[in-house]
Amino acid sequence: MAVSSQRQISLRSTLGDAFALGTAAHVDGMLLVGAAGDYDDITEVQITRFRIEPA
């Protein structure tokens, strides 16, 4: 879960976000995210947005 620990330290994301990133990396899956740009710099995990406009 190196991705989640790096994310937690570098961006101070929530534990849930770090766990989701780590899990997606571990299972070679994709992470579904909203419109916020919080994950724009993530390249280790495939990111799919389920909305384009902020809520």
Buried (B, 14 or more C-beta within 10 A) or exposed (E): BEBBEBBBEEEEBEEEBBBBBBBBBEEEEEBEBBEEEBBEEBEEBEBEEEEEEEE
